[in-house]
Amino acid sequence: LLTRSIPSSDGAYKMNVYRNDGGATVDWSTTISVVEIATGHERNVYFHYHEYEPNSISWLDDEHVQINDITLNIHTEYYESFDYR
């Protein structure tokens, strides 16, 4: 379920925040991807199990995001907590 989109300051990218319902046997998780507006290319940058909604999400500049206390380069980095899959 897409819960929100957050555009970068230059408008070239947006972060899509998804809430994932694992069903009866697993907890919620959050996936965040970055979409390049010009091409539509979408890249996952963040996955966190046992998270209903991140506490804070922001663009630091046109290439870096901060999700909770984790800073990521949108082109090269990926964060993943415990993965139940």
Backbone as a chain_set.jsonl record, in Angstrom:
{"seq": "LLTRSIPSSDGAYKMNVYRNDGGATVDWSTTISVVEIATGHERNVYFHYHEYEPNSISWLDDEHVQINDITLNIHTEYYESFDYR", "coords": {"N": [[0.85, -1.175, 0.0], [0.797, 2.054, -1.032], [1.718, 4.744, 0.865], [2.601, 7.373, 0.889], [4.19, 9.914, -1.168], [7.239, 11.568, -1.61], [8.638, 14.327, -2.956], [11.878, 15.159, -4.362], [13.954, 18.085, -3.803], [14.733, 19.223, -6.224], [12.937, 18.139, -7.95], [13.496, 15.973, -9.551], [13.389, 13.398, -8.597], [11.403, 11.113, -6.6], [10.454, 9.849, -3.419], [8.846, 6.9, -2.703], [6.746, 5.622, -0.289], [5.932, 2.609, 1.099], [3.614, 0.554, 2.808], [3.63, -2.65, 4.037], [1.587, -5.38, 4.484], [2.028, -8.224, 6.126], [0.309, -10.303, 6.596], [-1.402, -12.86, 8.498], [0.597, -14.213, 9.894], [2.989, -12.808, 10.026], [4.603, -9.653, 10.818], [4.006, -6.086, 10.179], [5.76, -4.27, 7.581], [8.003, -1.851, 6.144], [8.672, -0.507, 2.987], [10.758, 1.5, 1.04], [11.114, 3.236, -1.915], [12.956, 4.852, -4.544], [12.075, 6.913, -7.168], [13.018, 7.821, -10.381], [11.948, 10.567, -11.976], [12.019, 11.344, -14.728], [12.539, 8.974, -16.161], [11.045, 6.99, -14.968], [12.212, 4.908, -13.673], [12.483, 2.803, -10.9], [13.911, 2.26, -7.746], [14.556, 0.245, -4.994], [15.427, 1.374, -1.779], [15.239, 0.965, 0.899], [14.227, -1.261, 3.431], [12.316, -2.358, 6.081], [11.53, -4.529, 8.577], [8.965, -5.179, 11.014], [7.973, -2.602, 11.224], [5.604, -0.202, 11.145], [5.279, 2.407, 10.252], [7.762, 4.691, 9.229], [9.585, 6.826, 11.514], [10.707, 9.274, 10.724], [11.266, 10.853, 7.585], [13.228, 12.214, 5.082], [14.59, 14.319, 2.49], [17.989, 14.966, 2.168], [19.654, 16.17, 0.352], [19.889, 16.331, -3.238], [20.71, 13.741, -3.736], [20.792, 12.221, -1.439], [19.049, 10.629, 1.195], [17.339, 10.649, 4.35], [16.203, 8.309, 6.531], [14.51, 7.623, 9.334], [17.188, 7.262, 11.457], [19.0, 6.739, 9.502], [21.163, 7.363, 6.876], [21.21, 7.476, 3.394], [22.66, 7.037, 0.157], [20.951, 7.555, -2.753], [21.59, 6.326, -5.125], [23.459, 4.31, -4.723], [23.234, 2.927, -2.286], [21.601, 0.699, 0.069], [19.334, -0.213, 2.581], [18.491, -2.783, 4.824], [16.567, -4.321, 7.239], [16.049, -7.128, 9.423], [14.862, -9.731, 7.416], [11.96, -11.381, 6.839], [11.154, -12.903, 4.731]], "CA": [[0.0, 0.0, 0.0], [1.533, 3.309, -1.099], [1.175, 5.647, 1.878], [2.911, 8.749, 0.505], [5.317, 10.192, -2.053], [7.935, 12.776, -1.166], [9.507, 14.749, -4.051], [13.159, 15.802, -4.052], [13.855, 19.539, -3.956], [14.875, 19.591, -7.63], [11.842, 17.544, -8.694], [13.974, 14.906, -10.431], [13.104, 12.115, -7.958], [10.451, 11.091, -5.486], [10.485, 8.659, -2.576], [7.546, 6.264, -2.47], [6.727, 4.891, 0.979], [4.943, 1.533, 1.041], [3.362, -0.25, 4.008], [3.379, -4.024, 3.62], [0.886, -6.213, 5.454], [2.521, -9.576, 5.954], [-0.734, -11.291, 6.824], [-1.674, -13.321, 9.853], [1.73, -14.834, 10.584], [4.147, -11.916, 10.111], [4.302, -8.269, 11.173], [4.103, -5.049, 9.159], [7.083, -3.819, 7.162], [8.027, -0.66, 5.313], [9.599, -0.465, 1.862], [10.839, 2.824, 0.434], [11.827, 3.23, -3.187], [13.177, 6.157, -5.155], [11.69, 6.903, -8.577], [13.532, 8.896, -11.222], [10.747, 11.05, -12.651], [12.19, 11.391, -16.186], [12.556, 7.64, -16.768], [10.146, 6.075, -14.273], [12.995, 3.843, -13.032], [12.251, 2.75, -9.458], [14.939, 1.488, -7.056], [14.36, 0.127, -3.551], [16.559, 1.831, -0.976], [15.009, 0.743, 2.333], [13.238, -2.253, 3.847], [12.402, -2.545, 7.527], [10.515, -5.406, 9.144], [8.439, -4.72, 12.309], [7.809, -1.147, 11.186], [4.33, 0.2, 10.545], [5.535, 3.69, 9.591], [9.008, 5.305, 9.703], [9.418, 8.016, 12.351], [11.027, 10.473, 9.95], [11.758, 10.639, 6.23], [13.504, 13.509, 4.459], [15.679, 14.469, 1.533], [19.066, 15.818, 2.675], [20.006, 16.895, -0.858], [19.297, 15.645, -4.386], [21.203, 12.373, -3.848], [20.815, 11.554, -0.137], [17.826, 10.661, 1.992], [17.464, 10.176, 5.718], [15.027, 7.578, 6.971], [14.823, 7.473, 10.758], [18.547, 7.77, 11.649], [19.834, 6.102, 8.481], [21.406, 8.182, 5.707], [21.478, 6.633, 2.235], [22.82, 7.579, -1.185], [19.868, 6.911, -3.499], [22.133, 5.633, -6.294], [24.392, 3.22, -4.427], [23.068, 2.27, -0.989], [20.349, 0.023, 0.392], [19.257, -0.645, 3.975], [17.511, -3.819, 5.074], [16.567, -4.941, 8.56], [15.713, -8.543, 9.343], [13.917, -10.027, 6.355], [11.219, -12.598, 7.163], [10.761, -13.644, 3.514]], "C": [[0.893, 1.234, 0.0], [0.91, 4.28, -0.1], [1.483, 7.116, 1.593], [4.082, 8.784, -0.463], [5.915, 11.522, -1.642], [8.894, 13.2, -2.273], [10.826, 15.334, -3.55], [13.032, 17.291, -4.335], [13.983, 19.979, -5.408], [13.796, 18.977, -8.519], [12.242, 16.401, -9.611], [13.613, 13.517, -9.903], [11.94, 12.261, -6.98], [10.673, 9.793, -4.719], [9.062, 8.171, -2.42], [7.654, 5.414, -1.212], [5.584, 3.88, 0.929], [4.836, 0.841, 2.398], [2.953, -1.636, 3.526], [2.729, -4.8, 4.758], [1.287, -7.652, 5.195], [1.484, -10.653, 6.157], [-0.785, -11.734, 8.273], [-0.427, -13.782, 10.604], [2.966, -13.953, 10.694], [3.686, -10.482, 10.339], [4.37, -7.354, 9.947], [5.557, -4.823, 8.774], [6.914, -2.582, 6.292], [9.056, -0.857, 4.206], [9.576, 0.949, 1.316], [11.664, 2.702, -0.838], [11.984, 4.667, -3.667], [12.886, 6.012, -6.645], [12.341, 8.093, -9.274], [12.383, 9.331, -12.123], [10.876, 10.966, -14.173], [12.069, 10.021, -16.84], [11.531, 6.688, -16.177], [10.871, 4.931, -13.589], [12.829, 3.928, -11.519], [13.27, 1.814, -8.823], [14.624, 1.455, -5.572], [15.62, 0.569, -2.828], [16.432, 1.441, 0.494], [13.947, -0.328, 2.517], [13.411, -2.464, 5.344], [11.211, -3.368, 8.001], [10.165, -4.925, 10.55], [8.327, -3.198, 12.338], [6.516, -0.823, 10.443], [4.495, 1.471, 9.725], [6.86, 4.236, 10.109], [8.723, 6.557, 10.527], [9.686, 9.299, 11.586], [11.627, 10.081, 8.604], [12.024, 12.015, 5.629], [14.614, 13.385, 3.421], [16.723, 15.381, 2.176], [19.593, 16.717, 1.561], [19.451, 16.081, -2.014], [19.766, 14.201, -4.564], [21.174, 11.588, -2.541], [19.484, 11.731, 0.584], [18.159, 10.219, 3.412], [16.129, 9.577, 6.122], [15.31, 7.134, 8.39], [16.232, 8.022, 10.966], [19.519, 7.22, 10.617], [19.933, 7.019, 7.27], [21.843, 7.289, 4.557], [21.7, 7.465, 0.978], [21.805, 6.837, -2.052], [20.368, 6.101, -4.694], [22.91, 4.369, -5.938], [24.091, 2.425, -3.163], [21.663, 1.707, -0.806], [20.419, -0.407, 1.846], [18.179, -1.708, 4.09], [17.665, -4.333, 6.501], [16.288, -6.429, 8.36], [14.641, -8.771, 8.283], [13.261, -11.37, 6.64], [10.936, -13.46, 5.938], [11.616, -14.858, 3.28]], "O": [[1.665, 1.437, 0.937], [-0.274, 4.604, -0.196], [0.73, 8.001, 1.997], [4.857, 7.833, -0.57], [5.197, 12.482, -1.361], [9.879, 12.503, -2.518], [10.893, 15.922, -2.471], [12.108, 17.716, -5.028], [13.409, 20.996, -5.796], [13.745, 19.263, -9.715], [11.413, 15.906, -10.374], [13.538, 12.563, -10.676], [11.554, 13.363, -6.593], [11.033, 8.769, -5.299], [8.173, 8.936, -2.049], [8.555, 4.583, -1.092], [4.424, 4.245, 0.742], [5.845, 0.576, 3.052], [2.043, -1.777, 2.708], [3.266, -4.863, 5.863], [0.93, -8.232, 4.17], [1.766, -11.824, 5.906], [-0.269, -11.056, 9.162], [-0.404, -13.742, 11.835], [3.91, -14.319, 11.395], [2.531, -10.139, 10.088], [4.732, -7.774, 8.848], [6.47, -5.141, 9.535], [5.831, -2.306, 5.775], [10.171, -1.316, 4.455], [8.508, 1.537, 1.146], [12.761, 2.143, -0.839], [11.252, 5.567, -3.256], [13.39, 5.099, -7.301], [12.229, 9.231, -8.816], [11.901, 8.548, -12.941], [9.929, 10.555, -14.842], [11.552, 9.911, -17.952], [11.179, 5.689, -16.804], [10.232, 4.069, -12.986], [13.011, 4.991, -10.926], [13.474, 0.699, -9.304], [14.445, 2.501, -4.949], [16.732, 0.197, -3.202], [17.391, 1.565, 1.255], [12.908, -0.315, 1.857], [14.518, -2.718, 5.82], [10.055, -2.972, 7.852], [11.006, -4.317, 11.213], [8.563, -2.579, 13.375], [6.366, -1.136, 9.262], [3.926, 1.601, 8.64], [7.074, 4.248, 11.321], [7.748, 7.266, 10.277], [8.986, 10.295, 11.767], [12.386, 9.118, 8.496], [11.155, 12.885, 5.659], [15.45, 12.482, 3.469], [16.382, 16.454, 2.674], [19.935, 17.877, 1.793], [18.609, 15.211, -1.791], [19.273, 13.503, -5.45], [21.502, 10.401, -2.535], [18.884, 12.806, 0.588], [19.136, 9.506, 3.642], [15.083, 10.225, 6.069], [16.237, 6.36, 8.631], [16.452, 9.194, 10.663], [20.731, 7.233, 10.834], [18.916, 7.412, 6.698], [22.73, 6.45, 4.714], [21.021, 8.468, 0.756], [21.805, 5.606, -2.078], [19.63, 5.269, -5.221], [23.012, 3.455, -6.756], [24.646, 1.341, -2.984], [20.694, 2.155, -1.419], [21.448, -0.911, 2.298], [17.09, -1.566, 3.532], [18.754, -4.73, 6.917], [16.296, -6.918, 7.23], [13.626, -8.075, 8.263], [13.944, -12.394, 6.678], [10.526, -14.613, 6.073], [11.41, -15.579, 2.303]]}, "num_chains": 1, "name": "protein.A"}
